[in-house]
Amino acid sequence: MKRLIIAIFALFLFVCPAKCADMLDVDYGFIDTAFDGIKPITNKEFDETINKLTPQPVDNSFGGRLKTFLFGRKYGVEPAPKGQDKEIDIGGEQKAIQDLKNGVQYIKLLVSIVGENKQVIPLGNYKIQEKMVNNQAMLVFYQGHSEYGMLKLAKFEDNFKKENDLIYSRVDIVSDDTIRIVYSTLSETKCAIAKVY
């Protein structure tokens, strides 16, 4: 066994330097011309290639699943019928504009906070809206139709609002255990202070 190991080691010592010398003898001139001859493609060619390689969804019936199992998934997307290729669904954009008109904005909480009634508002994405409760302006946090909590709003002079037509909301870190949520509408800017949970 020792002789075999010594033979392999000796072979390695004599063969490896010769092979390494061959590997070091590479012409690196190809780096300057590596991208020569590559033809840029258009957006249309790109979209056609992606459509050819995108698998079509499988029919969830027994026959559709069996056909997919036996013959594989069909690739390629059928082109849209004439007249329908220029239709654009703008329902989402209209809803977003309507939300802004109604004072609905969206923020992302990166920490859980304590709400007005000592309830915990967990971290996540929220729809926020101003609401009057007992003659006090409150900032209400929603996910879907569920209300998660509220914070008191107070007037706020914001250095970022330079024009009268900015609508935005943001979360500022005030200290290690306090955040400020800025809520700006067309008419005024308000803020809510919250303790980190």
Secondary structure by P-SEA (a helix, b strand, c coil): caaaaaaaaaaaacaaaaaaaaaacccccccccccccbbbbcaaaaaaaaaaaccccccccaaaaaaaaacccccccccccccccccccaaaaaaaaaaaaabbbbbbbcbbbbccccccccccccbbbbbbcccbbbbbbbccccccbbbbbccccccccccccccccccccccccbbbbbbbccccccccccccc
